[in-house]
Amino acid sequence: MQNYRFTAFEKTGETLFDETWEFENDAVAKSEGQRQIEEKGVAEKTHRLVNNAGKLILFHV
């Protein structure tokens, strides 16, 4: 399992989420991460998911 960092923000800059998630690999992180983002109700908010090397997996402005 690898660590991934998820952050979501309001347009004002307020942090909504700043969490560490674990996934098997980048492909799983992309699909499962998107599902979790939708469950949290922040799919239309600015958010990003990066792996532990800093590679951007998901991003939305």
C-alpha positions as CSV (number, residue, x, y, z in Angstrom):
1,M,0.0,0.0,0.0
2,Q,1.2,3.5,-0.8
3,N,0.2,6.8,0.8
4,Y,-1.6,9.5,-1.2
5,R,-2.4,13.0,-0.1
6,F,-5.8,14.4,-0.7
7,T,-6.6,18.1,-0.3
8,A,-9.8,20.0,-1.1
9,F,-10.4,23.8,-0.9
10,E,-13.1,26.4,-1.1
11,K,-12.6,29.2,-3.6
12,T,-11.8,31.4,-0.6
13,G,-8.7,29.2,0.1
14,E,-10.3,27.5,3.2
15,T,-9.1,23.9,3.5
16,L,-12.0,21.5,3.4
17,F,-10.0,18.3,3.6
18,D,-6.3,17.4,4.1
19,E,-6.1,13.7,4.5
20,T,-3.7,10.8,3.8
21,W,-5.3,7.9,1.9
22,E,-3.8,4.5,1.1
23,F,-4.1,2.7,-2.2
24,E,-2.3,-0.2,-3.9
25,N,-1.1,1.9,-6.9
26,D,-1.7,5.0,-9.0
27,A,-4.4,3.3,-11.1
28,V,-6.4,2.2,-8.1
29,A,-5.8,5.7,-6.5
30,K,-7.3,7.4,-9.5
31,S,-10.5,5.3,-9.6
32,E,-11.1,4.8,-5.9
33,G,-10.0,8.4,-5.1
34,Q,-12.5,9.8,-7.5
35,R,-15.2,7.7,-5.9
36,Q,-14.2,8.9,-2.4
37,I,-14.2,12.5,-3.6
38,E,-17.7,12.2,-4.9
39,E,-18.8,10.6,-1.7
40,K,-17.4,13.5,0.3
41,G,-19.4,15.9,-2.0
42,V,-16.3,17.9,-3.2
43,A,-16.1,16.7,-6.8
44,E,-16.8,20.3,-8.0
45,K,-14.6,21.9,-5.5
46,T,-10.9,22.6,-6.1
47,H,-9.1,19.4,-5.1
48,R,-6.0,17.3,-5.8
49,L,-4.7,13.8,-5.1
50,V,-0.9,13.2,-5.2
51,N,1.2,10.2,-4.6
52,N,4.1,10.1,-2.1
53,A,6.5,11.2,-4.8
54,G,4.5,14.3,-5.6
55,K,3.0,13.0,-8.8
56,L,-0.5,14.5,-9.5
57,I,-3.1,11.7,-9.8
58,L,-6.3,13.8,-9.7
59,F,-6.8,17.5,-10.0
60,H,-9.8,19.8,-10.4
61,V,-10.1,23.6,-10.3
